[in-house]
Amino acid sequence: MFKVISSEDIFGRWRKEKGKISCAVVGGSDNLIGSNYGSLIDSHDVIIRMNVAPTKGYEKDVGTKTTFQSLYARIEKAYIRPNKVLIIPTSLKEINYARTAPSRLFLHQSEVYLIHPDLYRQTKEKWMQWSDENPTRLTSGITILIFAVHVCNKVDLFGFGLNKAGEYEHYYSNEDTPKFWKPKEKPGAAHNMKSEADTRQKMADEGIITLYPGVIR
């Protein structure tokens, strides 16, 4: 991680203490509803929740524990009060903006970690080498997944994937998050949800991660 706000090598310390780290990366897909994954998610050493996905009211399916909440650099609110926040800057401008995160999100500096932007850059470069459908920006979900694979010994993925209509449907909605998000598959679009879904499945097929599909509607 990038030593801009917090300087603690938290994953290094945990690996030294535990030997191995199991990580759950939890997205906001509607396929979590009815999954009863809550206790399974909470059993991991590290639980990373994406963006502003809440736990209150959904505990049976999404769990109660949060180690990190992963946020974009420009997000203005944190709906969960985790122990730590992971911020994903993709440029120097976003790094500078991320420095204001503690005051904007009412957090202490030691609670905020920046992922080095080289991870995003290298992930996108590799993506563009093999994918015919290149997005202008990778989602925070795929970026955090690659990060977790680098720092965790075991990575389990929950709350990702499209519904039967080909949409990414959140299990929640608020003023910052729409209920439905249709994948953008044309070249130059902001995100390519289908391509990322295919990548997650390939990683699962190769044993790099374990993908929990939930209840697909």
Secondary structure, DSSP 8 states (H G I E B T S, - for coil): -BTTS----HHHHHHHHHSS-EEEEE--BGGGTT---HHHHHTSSEEEEETT---TT-HHHH-S--SEEEEETT----SS--SEEEEE--SHHHHHHHTTHHHHTT--GGGEEE--HHHHHHHHHHHHHH-SS--SS--HHHHHHHHHHHH-SEEEEES-S--TTS-EEBS--BTTB-SEE----STT-S--HHHHHHHHHHHHHTTSSEE------
